[in-house]
Amino acid sequence: MIYAEPQSTEAAFHFSVEEYLMDTIESDEPVLMIWQTEKTVMIGSNQVVKAEIDETAVIDNGVRVVRRRSGGGTIYTDPGTLLYTVILPYRGAETDTSGIIRDHVGGPIVDALSGMGIPATLEGRNDILVDGRKVAGLAQFIKGGRICSHGSLLYDANLELLTDVLNVDADKIQSKAIRSVRSRVTNLKSYMETPLSTDAFWGELKKRLFAANEISEYALTEADERAVLAIKAERYDNPAWTYGRAPLYSFRNSRRYAGGKIEVFLSIKRGIIEHCAIRGDFLGLSPIEELERALEGATYAPDSISDALRGKEQLALCLGSVTPQDLIDCMFN
């Protein structure tokens, strides 16, 4: 296993390192990163920022807003949170993406936590829970011949600030039969018989994750850092990437399915879809633009949409476990 620990508390920097390593690492060995951030809200790749955050609370509390490449929902991280990244080869349909979560990402984290006496379990689409409350979320994206799986661990995070800055979809709360986002999450520190500092917990987590692997450490060179900063400037520090443009639409609808929320914005003229934007917290692996472009120019009718989607396996990667039929249902019901 290759281990990298870039020295930064900017989420934008670490997301840029992920992309850089996916492009440049030649080995098929897993690449592991563990990192921290300042106070940050991380927006999923397909979400609308203004719908996900309380802008006043974000500004008043000096919280950074960054959009990541992976799908899923918005999360809050701070110095009491650990983030982790695993990068592996991606070989198309033969790659079991859920197996990667089980065997290389969520599973090892759960085993490490269990070894510390914390009764963690991997459940649902992408969550690690303790006593039914969320302590970690997981997401993935594909770039070239690599798949990046990353997540967060709430260890000693400011949960009150988390509650203040996030706008959580009421449908999501109701679907999980809980009263509020604050009652849905918890910190790992409260489950430790002898609580550790966040730094000490980081060290213990590394020790347990390293135990079954031969580790080679990767340190960024000056040339690496220049390339990483170029990615950061182009994407993760770019307001156009973070905030995007408001979708054009004459039709808008949203529905929540087992695979996540999906929201469709369509501009339709003379029965033809001229512009399509698809948003939500579904766990897509590929950029949603591929799917949006496939639907633009199609006749606004269920059969036409079905024909546009048929036989395009790559497009299924854009939606995660939301099905094409779910998408059609949202577009017409």
N, C-alpha and C positions, 0 to 999 in steps of 0.2 A: 504494500500500500504506500502511495505517495502522500505525504502530509505537508500542507502549506498553511502558514499562519501569518498572513499579511498584517502589518502593523498600522492599522487605521481603525477609526470608529465611525467612518462614513459608510453607510449601506451602499451608496452609489459606487464607492471604490471596490467593495467586495463583489458586487454584481458584475462589475467590469472585469475583475480578476477571474470570476467564473467563466465569462465569455472568452477571455484571453486563453485560459488553460484549455478550454474545449477546442479552441482553434489550433493550439500549438503542441500540447502534450502528445507524444507519439506512442507511449506505452499503453497497453491495454489494462494495466493495473488500475484499481480504483484510486481516485484522487479524493482525499478528505481535507476539508477545511473546517476549523472551528473559529468563530469570530464573535465580536460584540459591536454594538452600535451606541451612539448617543440616542437621545429621545427621537424616535422615528416612527412614522406611519408608512407601512409598505402596502401599496395598492396592487391588486392583481392585474394582470395584463389586459383583461377585458372589462375592467370596471370604470365607472364614471366617478371621478374624484369627488365632485361636489355632493354626490349622493352618499358617499362613504364616510365623510369626516365632518366634524363640527369645526368649521373654519376659524371661528372666533377662539375656541379652546386651543386649537393648534397654534395659532399666532400668539396668543397670550402666554402659552407655556413653552414657546420656543421649540416646537416639535418639527422636525424635518419631514417632508413628504417626498417619497420616492416610489416610482413605479417599477416593478420587477418584470422579467420576461415570462415568468410562469403564471399559470392561471390560479384559480381559487380566490379566496376572500381576502379582505384587508386585515392586517394585523398591526399591533403596536409592539415595539421593542424598545429597550433602554439598557443601561449598564447592568441591570439585574436580569437580563435575558441572554442566553447563549444561542447563537445561530450556528448551523452546521450545514455543510454542503458535501455531497458525494457525486462525483462525475465518473461515468462508466461509458464504454462503447455502446453505440446504438446500432443494431443490425436489422432494422425494419420490423416486419411482422413477427419475426422469430424472437424478438426481444419481449420478454414478459415484464411490462412496466410495473404492474402491481407486485410481481415477484421481487423486483428491485426494492420497492418499499419494504416488503416483508423481510428480505434476506440481507439487504445492504444498508438500509437507512433506518426505518422505524424499528425493525426487529432488534438490531444491535443496541439501539438506544434504550428500548424497553428492557433488554437483558441487563444492560449496565445499571439502569435505575433499580431494577429488581435486586441486583447484587448489593445495592446500597440500602436495601430494606424498604424501597418505595414500590407500592403495589400498582405499577403502571401496566396498561394494556393498550394494544393497537386496535382501534375500532373505527367503523364507518368508512367514509371515503378517504380520509387523510388525517385522522386525529389520534393523538396519544392522550389517554385519559387516566386520571387517578380518582377513584371513588366517584366515577361518573362525571368528573369535571375536567375540562380541557387544560392540558399543560403544554401541548405542542401541536403544531399544524405542519403539514407536509405538502409540497407542490413539486411539479416537474416541468421541464421543457426540453425540446430537442433542438440541437443546432449542428448541422453537418452530420458527422458520424458519431456524435456524443449525446448522451442524455444526462442532464443535470437534475438531481433531486436535492431539494434543500428544505430546511424547516427551522423552527424556533422552539426554544425550551424556556418556559416561564419559570425562573428559579426564585428571584427576589425582586420581581418587577413591581412597578407602581401601578397596582390594579385600579386604583381610584382614577388616576390620570388616563389609563386605558379606557375606562368607562366614559370619561368626559370627552375624549377626542374621537371616538368611533361612533358612527351612526350604524347600528346593526339592524338589518332588515327585520321588521316585525314578523314576517312570514317565516323567517329562519328560526327565530326564537320560538314561535308557536309550534313549528314542526318538530322541535326537540323537546317540547313540553316543559319549558323552563320559563321563569318569570322575567329574567333580564340577562344581559351579557355579563354583569358582575357575578351572578349566581352560576354562570356557565364555566368560568375559568378559576384557576387557583394557582398558587405558587408551590413549586416542589420543596422549597425550604421548610415549609410548615409540616412536611411529612418525614423529615429527617430526625431520627432519634437524637443525634448530636448535630445540630445545624452548623454548616460550614459557611465561610464567606463565599461570595460568588467566584472569586479567583481560586479558592481551594476546591470548590465543586468542579470547576473547569479542569483542574489538575487531576482530580479523581476520575472524572469522565474520560479524559484522555487515556489515563492508565488502563482503564477497563476496555476501552475501544482498541487500544494498541495491543492488548495482551495476546490476542489470537492472530496477530499479523506481524509480518516483518516490515518495518517502517523505514522509508527513505524520505528525508525532509527536503522540501523544495523551497528555496529562498529566491525571491524575485531579484533579478539583476537590475541595474540602471536602465538597460534597454527594455527589459520587461515592464518596468514601471512607466516608462515613456509610452509604450504601447497601451498599457492599461489606462493611463490618463487620457489618451486619445479616444478610447472607447467611452470613457466616462463623460468627456466633453460632448461627444457626438450624441450620446443617448441619455444616460442617467442623470446628467446635470442639465439636460435640455428641456425647458418648459414645454416645448411642443410634444415631447415624448411623455412627460409626466402628466400634463393636463389635457393634451389633445384638443380636438375641435368638437364642439357640440354636434351630434349627428343631425343630418337633415332628415325630416320625415313628414309624411302625411298620414302614416299609420304607425302606431306604437302599441306594443303589448308586452306584458311580462308574465311569466309563470314560473313556479318552482316545481322541479321534478326531483326524483331520487338522486340524479346526478348533479344537482345544483340549480341555481336560479339562472334563467335565460331571459333577456330583454331584447326585443327586436324593434329596430327603427327602419322603416321603409319609406322611400319616396317613390310614388307610383304615378305614372302618367300614361294615359290611354291604355291602361291595363298592363303596362310593362314596368318592371322594377328598374328604376334608373339609379337608385342609390340604396345600399343595404349596409346597416351597421348592427352588429350583434354584440351585446354586452352581458355581463353576469359574472357569477363566482364559480362557474363550472371549471373543471380541471383539465383544460385543453393542453396539449403538448406542442402543438404547432401554431404559428400566428393565425389569428382568426381572419386576417385579410384574405387568405387563400379561399376561405369559404364565402366570404362576402362577395369577392369578385366573381365566383362561380355562379352566384345567384343574380347578379346584375345583368340585365338584358333578358331575363326569363319572364315569361308571362305570369302574372299574379294569379295563379290557380294551383291547387294542390297537386294535380297530375304533372304540371310543368315543373314545379319545384322538385317533386320526386324524381323526375327524369334528370334534372340538373345535378342531383346528388348521387344518382345511381352509378355504381361501378367506380366511384372515386374514393378508394380506400384511404388515401392521404387526408381527405377532408374529414374523415371520422376522428382523426387525431386532433382536429381543431376543437372538437366538442367534448372531449373526455368521455365520460359515461352518460352524457346527455345523448339521446338517440336522434337520428334524423327524423323519426316520426314525432318525437317531442318538439323538435324545431318546427316542423310543419304545423303541428297542433298550435304552437304559440303564434304562428303567422296568420292563422285563420280562425282561431277561437278565443 
